[in-house]
Amino acid sequence: MIKGTKTPGVFRFISLGDIHFIHHQTPTSTIIDNLDRHCTNERILRDLDMVVLTGDVWDRLVHSADDNLHLVNRWITLFLFRCARLNVKVRIVEGTPSHDRMQSRFFVELKENAKIPVDLHYATTLSIEYIEDYDLNFLYVPDKWRADTSETLQEVRLLMKRHDLEQVDFAIMHGAFEYQLPAVVKEPSHDSDVYLGLVRYFILIGHVHFPTQKERILAAGSFDRLYHGEEGPKGFYDVAVRGPDDYNITFVENTTAKKYVTVDCRGMDTKQANVAIRKAAKDLPGGSAIRLHCERHSPVVGDMDAIKQTYPEYEWSTPKIENETTTKKETMDTLMKMDMEAFIPIDATTISELAEVELAKHTNDEATMTRCQQLLTELIE
C-alpha cells in the first residue's frame, strides 16, 4: 500500500504533456485557459497527490520580450502556488531538445524567486528519485538521452543496479515506444515489454501527440490541438493507484481544445464550396482553424480572400491542394496517427489470406485466384 497520500492508500495523479507553450498556431492564451479549465484549477488539484508533465512543455526557444512568455510565467507562478497550498507535488521531465531547450528551468527559478513552498522536481538527466513521503522510486528518462535507445536502456539498468532496485515504481519519460510508431518511421524507439518489466506501477510518456494506452503505459498525447490532422480527442490521464493490480485510469478530454477542420471542396464550384464551408463553420467556435482541400485549379483557390472576409472569426490556412507533393511532416503525422494494432503483419503464415483479399478486388474468377495462390505458395517455398 502506498503511504503518505491524501486519501490513505490511494496515490492519485494526473499525467499530461506536449503542452507546447509559445506555439505558432495554437495561441498560448488558449492553451493556458484550457489548462486552468480542465486540470490545473483548485477543484481538480485539491484531490491530487501529484501533477506529472511528460515533456515538451515548450514548443520553441522563446525571446524574453515575447508577451507569451510573460503569460506562461504568470501561469507557472499561480500553478505552483496552488500546488503548494494544496500539497500537490510537481514532476517534470525534459522533452525533445528542439522544443523544450531546457526552458522548464522557469518552473525552478520562479519557485525560488517567489519562495513558493512547492515540492517540485525537474529532471534533465537520466535519473532515479526516491520520494520518501510515498516510499516510491521514480525513473526519469529525458528524450534523446542517447542516440541509440539500447544504450539508454543499458544505462537505465546500471542506474537501477546502483540504486539496488530490480524495479522502479514509476517511470516518467519523453520519447516513443515501438508500438506507437509505424515501422516505416525511422525514429529510435523504446522497447515497451522491457520497460513494463522494469516498472511496478505506471510508465508515463510524452512525445507522440495521439493518446494511447498499452497495459500500464500511458501516453496522454498533446494536451491541446496544435495542427491540422489532430482532430481526435485531446486531454490528460487521471489515475488513482491502490496497488500494482488495483487502479483506475480515466482519460479526461480537453473538450475546449482548439478546432482544426479540413473542408473537402474537391470537384466543387464556388457556390457548392460556399455551402460546404458554411455548413462546416456553423458550429465552430471563433478562433478555429479551417483548411480547404481542393484541386490546384479549383475556383476556391481564387476565392480565398473573399472567404476570409466573410468569416473573419476563423483562421484560414493556404488550401490543401490535391496532388501536391506531401511534405515530410504531413506524412509523419499521418503515419503516427495509424492504429498499428489494426494491421496484420505480412509473413509466410498470413500472406495467403492477405493476398486473397487483394485478389478479390481485381477478379472473381476462382480459377485465376487459385492459380495466383499456387504461384504465391511456390514463390514462398
Secondary structure, 3 states (H helix, E strand, C coil): CCCCCCECCEEEEEEEECCCECCCCCCHHHHHHHHHHHCCCHHHHCCCCEEEECCCCECCCCCCCCHHHHHHHHHHHHHHHHHHHCCCEEEEECCCCCCCCCCCHHHHHHHHHCCCCCCEEEECCCEEEEECCCCEEEEEECCCCCCCHHHHHHHHHHHHHHCCCCCEEEEEEEECEHHHCCCCCCCCCECHHHHHHHEEEEEEEEECCCCEEECCEEECCECCCCCCCCCCCCEEEEEEEEECCEEEEEEEECCCCCCEEEEECCCCCHHHHHHHHHHHHCCCCCCCEEEEEECCCCHHHHCHHHHHHHCCCCEECCCEECCCCCCHHHHHHHHHHCCHHHCCCCCCCCHHHHHHHHHCCCCCCHHHHHHHHHHHHHHHC
